Amino acid sequence: MKQQKAMLIALIVICLTVIVTALVTRKDLCEVRIRTGQT
């Protein structure tokens, strides 16, 4: 049971990390697009 719980927590942490990373990179990509569009 403990191993299953640990695996579940690890999966949740990985999912959250992926979501946060995706959001951050999306913002950066938008900024880059705006900068390239202005020049």
Secondary structure in CASP SS format (residue, H / E / C, confidence):
PFRMAT SS
TARGET T0000
AUTHOR 0000-0000-0000
METHOD secondary structure of the structure
MODEL  1
M C 1.00
K H 1.00
Q H 1.00
Q H 1.00
K H 1.00
A H 1.00
M H 1.00
L H 1.00
I H 1.00
A H 1.00
L H 1.00
I H 1.00
V H 1.00
I H 1.00
C H 1.00
L H 1.00
T H 1.00
V H 1.00
I H 1.00
V H 1.00
T H 1.00
A H 1.00
L H 1.00
V H 1.00
T H 1.00
R H 1.00
K H 1.00
D H 1.00
L H 1.00
C H 1.00
E H 1.00
V H 1.00
R H 1.00
I H 1.00
R H 1.00
T H 1.00
G H 1.00
Q H 1.00
T C 1.00
END
